[in-house]
Amino acid sequence: MAYRVERTAQADGQLWDIVLYWVGVRGSVDAGLKLLDSIEAEIRQLADFPDCGAPPRYDALRERGYRVLILAKRYLAFYKVDHERRVVTIHTIVDGRQDYLNLI
């Protein structure tokens, strides 16, 4: 049985910020929507493979139970898995090149 995948309001906002940034950079709504489709497809995989993400490199995040999934080769989704409830909750989606420790 698959897990339910949820995103926090923060993660949703961050995802839309990423998409809107791409729309601006590429000058194309289609480019932003293509990126959104790609990211959402990768996130959906967590329903069947909730532990596929790696432990984060920072001890503080690992100790709090986070895992990290790389999205579209440059973004990081930090999430937690509740195996008892069969729920994956994505808490944060950030550009992997930024100092993300304080954003989570």
C-alpha positions, 0 to 999 in steps of 0.5 A, spaced: 500 500 500 502 506 497 504 512 502 500 519 502 505 524 500 503 531 503 506 538 503 506 543 508 504 550 506 511 552 506 514 547 501 508 549 497 510 556 497 517 555 496 515 550 490 511 556 487 517 561 488 522 556 484 517 555 478 516 563 478 523 564 478 524 559 472 518 563 468 522 569 469 529 566 467 526 563 461 521 568 459 516 562 458 510 559 462 511 553 459 518 552 462 516 553 469 510 548 468 515 543 465 519 544 471 513 543 476 511 537 472 518 534 473 519 536 480 512 533 482 513 526 478 519 526 482 515 527 489 510 522 487 515 517 487 515 517 495 509 514 495 512 508 493 519 509 495 518 513 502 525 512 504 529 513 497 531 520 499 538 520 503 540 522 510 541 530 510 549 531 511 547 536 517 547 532 524 542 537 526 537 535 520 538 527 521 537 527 528 530 531 527 528 525 522 529 528 516 531 525 509 532 529 503 530 528 496 534 531 490 529 534 485 531 536 478 538 536 479 539 542 483 533 542 488 532 539 495 526 536 498 527 535 506 521 530 508 519 526 514 516 519 514 511 517 518 511 509 517 505 508 522 501 513 519 504 511 512 505 519 510 510 522 507 511 530 509 515 534 505 517 540 509 521 544 505 524 545 498 530 549 497 535 550 491 541 546 494 546 551 492 543 556 498 545 555 505 538 551 507 540 549 514 536 555 517 530 555 512 528 548 515 
